[in-house]
Amino acid sequence: MSSVNIVNFDQFHNSDLEHYAYNLIHFFLDKHGYTILNVEDKILENFNNSYYNIIYIYTHPLINDVNIDDLMEKVDLIKYNLKRQFFLFNQRILIITLNCSIDVEQIDLPKNVDIVNASDKSQLTKDNILTQYYPDIVDYPFDLDPAMLAYRINNLSMAYINQVSQAFNRKDKYVNIILGIIIVIIYLYQFLLNVFEGLPDIYPYLLLTKGNIEKFWFYTLITNNLVSLNYITVFFSIFFIITIGLRLERIYGSLRYLAIIASSMIFTNAMIFAFAASEAYLTGFTPIIYAFLGAFILVIIYYRRFLAMLLKRIILYSVLLLLLLVLLGDTVNIIALLSAFIAGFVSSFVIGLPNHKGDNKLHRIVAGVCYLVLVVLGLFIGLK
């Protein structure tokens, strides 16, 4: 499947069928946020659409069983490519056939695949699927001239590419700079405590302990991750802040990124406090690296088409790191890692990506409420 698709005037100016097909493509790009996944086969995608993730505008003849078999092979190929390239399973596919003379209701379709016969333009306003999920198709004009049609489709495609480019090229960086400085300063202060006598020991006030929570020092749910175990953890913390943290801050923006990091720290430490039997729960900043991964996976889900290869690498890296911690780590580290990963993904979903359409606000609110409930339950269980 191609990653860049630009149409030109020559593709449809001599064919009424192709002209009709590209007018349909223009409708889905213009009104429903789809983008062209494969321009030759007229396959559109919107992985965040609440119902149909793939629309396949089929212009080949569909008049007999041989044609049906050909169509089913192409559908199987689409599904295979979705699994191989994007890790997408059971996506809903809508086939809109424009050159069909048979009853499409008699076609035995695979699961999660629907078909609409729109060979006649008048059928666009009569079909139940189209009018239910795309009601604005009823009054939409499908008569743009070829030159204007090519211009509009290209313009919409480039607008989407520019939107993605802007999402990954913000200049926000100050949260990570401050975060890195705080981690280094706290570690250096710990080093100075061993060199100079008389310096006040601030660490008991920063660590997550049952005593501190009983005193209602809930800020330790955050500061606990800012205290490093040794210089190795400081190095890895700064390394991942520079390599992943800065990128995430540029994607989410400083305020959203700060909220994701803070909420991930709170959730992670609440789960440690609830399920790890210990007087102190020092884990350092290392678990928050997994919160980075959770937040980044949400970005990849929203922008699968451009970041599919990164998803494979992150999954492989996460599995390897998890196996290493299971083999070499203790219960606290395992709980911290899994909690941080969940926290990073859920908190970034609740907070959301800036200027991103298609999010279900109800789902985000429900996830946020459940998130807070788990934090409170974690603290309650730990105290009991």
C-alpha positions in Angstrom: 0.0 0.0 0.0 1.4 3.3 -1.0 2.2 6.0 1.6 2.0 9.0 -0.7 -0.9 9.4 -3.2 -1.4 12.3 -5.6 -4.1 12.2 -8.3 -3.9 13.9 -11.6 -6.4 15.1 -14.2 -5.5 12.3 -16.6 -6.8 9.6 -14.3 -10.4 10.4 -14.8 -11.1 13.1 -17.3 -11.9 10.5 -20.1 -14.0 8.2 -18.0 -17.4 8.9 -16.5 -17.0 5.9 -14.1 -13.6 7.1 -12.9 -14.9 10.7 -12.6 -17.8 9.4 -10.4 -15.4 7.3 -8.3 -13.1 10.2 -7.6 -16.0 12.4 -6.7 -16.9 9.8 -4.1 -13.2 9.8 -2.9 -13.4 13.6 -2.6 -16.6 13.3 -0.4 -15.0 11.0 2.1 -11.8 13.1 2.3 -13.7 16.3 2.6 -16.5 15.4 5.1 -15.3 12.4 7.1 -11.5 12.7 7.5 -10.5 9.8 5.4 -7.2 9.7 3.5 -6.1 7.8 0.5 -4.3 4.6 1.4 -4.0 3.3 -2.2 -4.8 5.6 -5.0 -4.7 3.0 -7.8 -7.2 0.7 -6.0 -9.2 3.6 -4.5 -8.8 2.4 -0.9 -9.4 5.0 1.8 -8.6 4.8 5.5 -9.7 6.4 8.7 -8.4 4.2 11.4 -10.1 6.4 14.0 -13.6 6.3 12.4 -16.1 4.9 14.8 -17.5 2.4 12.3 -15.8 1.9 8.9 -12.0 2.1 9.0 -11.6 1.2 5.3 -13.6 2.2 2.3 -12.9 0.4 -0.9 -14.4 2.1 -4.0 -14.6 -0.8 -6.5 -14.9 0.2 -10.1 -14.2 -3.2 -11.7 -17.2 -5.1 -13.1 -19.2 -7.2 -10.6 -21.6 -9.2 -12.8 -20.9 -12.9 -12.1 -19.3 -15.4 -9.7 -15.8 -14.9 -11.2 -16.0 -11.2 -10.5 -17.1 -11.9 -6.9 -14.1 -14.3 -6.4 -11.8 -11.6 -7.6 -13.3 -9.1 -5.3 -13.0 -11.4 -2.3 -9.3 -12.1 -3.1 -8.7 -8.3 -3.1 -10.5 -7.9 0.2 -8.3 -10.7 1.7 -5.3 -8.9 0.5 -6.4 -5.7 2.1 -6.9 -7.5 5.4 -3.5 -9.1 5.1 -1.8 -5.8 4.5 -3.6 -4.2 7.5 -2.3 -7.0 9.8 1.2 -7.0 8.4 1.8 -3.2 8.1 -0.5 -1.7 10.8 -1.2 -4.5 13.3 -4.9 -4.0 12.6 -7.2 -6.9 13.1 -11.0 -7.2 12.4 -11.3 -3.7 10.9 -14.6 -2.9 9.4 -14.5 -2.5 5.6 -17.1 -0.9 3.4 -17.1 -1.8 -0.3 -18.8 0.7 -2.6 -19.2 -1.0 -6.0 -19.8 1.3 -9.0 -20.1 -1.2 -11.8 -22.4 -3.9 -10.5 -25.4 -5.6 -12.0 -26.1 -8.3 -9.4 -27.9 -8.3 -6.1 -25.1 -7.6 -3.6 -27.2 -8.9 -0.7 -26.7 -12.4 -2.1 -22.9 -12.1 -1.8 -21.4 -14.2 1.0 -19.1 -11.5 2.7 -16.4 -12.1 5.3 -16.9 -10.9 8.8 -16.8 -7.1 9.3 -17.2 -6.4 5.5 -20.2 -4.7 4.0 -21.0 -3.9 0.4 -23.1 -1.2 -1.2 -24.2 -1.0 -4.8 -23.9 2.6 -5.9 -23.7 2.0 -9.7 -26.4 4.6 -10.0 -25.8 7.9 -8.3 -29.4 8.0 -7.1 -28.6 4.9 -4.9 -26.3 7.0 -2.8 -29.3 8.7 -1.2 -31.3 5.5 -0.8 -28.8 3.0 0.7 -29.4 2.5 4.4 -25.7 2.1 5.2 -24.6 5.3 3.5 -27.5 7.4 4.8 -27.0 6.1 8.4 -23.3 6.5 8.7 -22.7 9.3 6.2 -26.0 11.3 6.2 -24.5 14.3 4.5 -24.0 12.2 1.4 -27.7 13.0 0.5 -27.1 16.6 -0.3 -23.5 16.5 -1.4 -22.7 17.5 -5.0 -20.9 14.8 -7.0 -20.4 16.8 -10.2 -17.0 18.6 -9.7 -15.3 19.0 -13.1 -12.1 16.9 -13.5 -9.6 19.8 -13.1 -11.2 21.1 -10.0 -11.7 17.6 -8.6 -8.0 16.8 -9.0 -7.0 20.1 -7.4 -9.4 19.5 -4.4 -8.3 15.9 -3.7 -4.6 16.9 -3.9 -5.2 19.9 -1.7 -7.0 17.8 1.0 -4.3 15.2 0.9 -1.6 17.8 1.4 -3.5 19.4 4.2 -3.6 16.1 6.0 0.2 15.7 5.5 0.8 19.2 6.7 -1.4 18.6 9.8 0.6 15.5 10.7 3.9 17.4 10.1 2.8 20.2 12.4 1.8 17.7 15.1 5.4 16.3 15.1 7.3 19.5 14.9 6.3 21.7 17.8 9.0 23.5 19.6 7.9 22.6 23.2 10.8 21.3 25.3 10.9 23.2 28.7 9.2 20.5 30.7 11.8 17.9 29.8 14.7 20.4 30.4 13.3 21.2 33.9 12.6 17.5 34.6 16.2 16.5 33.6 17.7 19.3 35.8 15.6 18.2 38.8 16.7 14.6 38.5 20.4 15.6 38.2 20.2 18.1 41.1 18.5 15.6 43.5 21.1 13.0 42.7 24.0 15.4 43.1 22.6 16.5 46.5 22.5 12.8 47.5 26.2 12.6 46.5 27.0 15.8 48.5 25.4 14.3 51.6 28.1 11.6 51.6 30.8 14.2 51.3 29.8 17.1 53.5 28.4 16.6 57.0 25.7 18.8 58.3 23.6 19.1 55.2 19.9 18.5 55.8 18.7 15.1 54.5 15.7 15.8 52.3 15.2 12.3 51.0 12.8 11.1 53.7 10.5 13.9 52.6 10.6 12.8 48.9 10.2 9.0 49.1 6.9 7.1 48.9 6.4 5.5 52.3 3.4 4.4 54.3 4.3 7.0 56.9 4.4 9.8 54.4 1.0 8.9 52.9 -0.4 8.6 56.4 0.7 12.2 56.9 -1.1 13.1 53.6 2.1 13.9 51.8 0.6 12.9 48.5 3.2 14.8 46.6 5.6 11.9 47.3 3.5 10.0 44.6 5.4 12.3 42.2 8.7 13.0 43.9 9.4 9.3 44.5 10.2 9.0 40.7 12.6 11.9 40.8 15.0 10.2 43.3 17.5 8.1 41.4 19.0 4.9 42.7 22.5 5.4 41.3 24.3 7.3 38.5 23.4 4.5 36.0 19.7 5.2 36.4 20.4 9.0 36.2 22.2 8.3 32.8 19.3 6.2 31.5 16.7 8.7 32.7 18.4 11.6 30.9 18.9 9.5 27.8 15.2 8.6 27.5 14.1 12.1 28.3 16.2 13.3 25.4 15.3 10.6 22.9 11.6 10.0 23.7 10.5 12.6 26.2 11.4 15.6 24.0 9.6 14.0 21.0 6.5 13.4 23.1 6.5 16.9 24.5 6.7 18.3 20.9 3.7 16.1 20.0 1.5 16.7 23.0 2.6 20.2 23.9 4.2 21.1 27.3 1.0 21.3 29.4 -0.5 18.0 28.1 2.9 16.3 28.4 3.3 17.6 32.0 -0.1 16.3 32.9 0.7 12.8 31.3 4.0 12.5 33.2 2.5 13.7 36.5 -0.6 11.4 36.3 1.6 8.5 35.2 3.8 9.0 38.3 0.8 9.2 40.6 -0.8 6.0 39.1 2.4 4.0 39.1 3.3 4.8 42.7 -0.3 4.2 43.8 -0.2 0.7 42.4 3.2 0.1 44.0 1.9 1.3 47.3 -1.1 -1.0 47.0 0.6 -4.3 45.9 4.2 -4.2 46.9 5.0 -5.3 50.5 7.7 -2.9 51.5 8.4 0.0 53.9 9.8 2.2 51.1 9.0 2.0 47.4 11.9 3.7 45.7 11.9 2.9 42.0 13.5 6.1 40.4 12.5 7.5 37.1 13.0 4.2 35.2 9.4 3.1 35.2 8.3 6.4 33.6 10.2 5.3 30.5 7.5 2.8 30.1 4.9 5.6 30.5 6.7 7.2 27.6 6.1 4.1 25.5 2.5 3.9 26.5 1.9 7.5 25.5 3.8 7.0 22.2 1.8 4.0 21.3 -1.3 6.1 21.4 0.3 8.5 19.0 1.1 5.6 16.7 -2.5 4.3 16.9 -3.7 7.7 15.7 -1.1 8.1 13.0 -0.6 4.4 12.1 -0.1 5.2 8.4 3.0 7.1 9.1 4.4 5.4 12.2 3.5 1.7 11.6 7.2 0.6 11.6 7.8 2.4 14.9 5.0 0.3 16.5 6.8 -2.9 15.6 10.0 -1.6 17.1 8.4 -0.4 20.3 6.5 -3.7 20.8 9.7 -5.7 20.3 11.6 -3.3 22.7 8.9 -3.5 25.3 8.7 -7.3 25.3 12.5 -7.6 25.6 12.7 -5.1 28.4 9.7 -6.8 30.2 11.4 -10.2 29.9 14.6 -8.8 31.3 12.8 -7.3 34.3 10.9 -10.5 34.9 14.2 -12.4 34.9 16.3 -10.0 36.8 14.0 -7.6 38.6 11.9 -7.9 41.8 8.2 -7.6 42.4 8.3 -3.9 42.9 10.0 -3.2 39.6 7.6 -5.5 37.7 4.5 -3.8 39.2 6.0 -0.4 38.5 6.8 -1.2 34.9 3.4 -2.6 34.1 1.6 0.2 36.0 3.6 2.9 34.2 2.9 1.5 30.8 -0.8 1.4 31.5 -0.7 4.8 33.0 1.1 6.4 30.1 -1.4 4.9 27.6 -4.6 5.7 29.6 -3.5 9.2 30.7 -2.5 10.2 27.2 -5.9 8.9 25.9 -7.8 10.8 28.6 -5.8 14.0 28.0 -5.8 13.6 24.2 -3.7 14.8 21.4 -4.0 18.5 20.5 -6.2 19.4 17.5 -7.1 15.7 17.0 -10.6 15.0 15.7 -12.5 11.8 16.2 -12.0 11.2 19.9 -15.0 9.9 21.8 -15.3 12.3 24.8 -17.5 9.9 26.7 -14.9 7.2 26.5 -12.3 9.6 27.7 -14.4 10.8 30.6 -15.1 7.2 31.7 -11.5 6.2 31.4 -10.5 9.3 33.5 -13.0 8.4 36.2 -11.8 4.8 36.3 -8.2 6.1 36.4 -8.9 8.2 39.5 -10.8 5.5 41.2 -7.9 3.0 40.8 -5.5 5.6 42.3 -7.8 6.1 45.3 -8.2 2.4 45.7 -4.5 1.8 45.5 -3.8 4.3 48.3 -6.7 2.8 50.4 -5.4 -0.8 50.0 -1.8 0.3 50.8 -2.9 2.0 54.0 -4.9 -1.0 55.1 
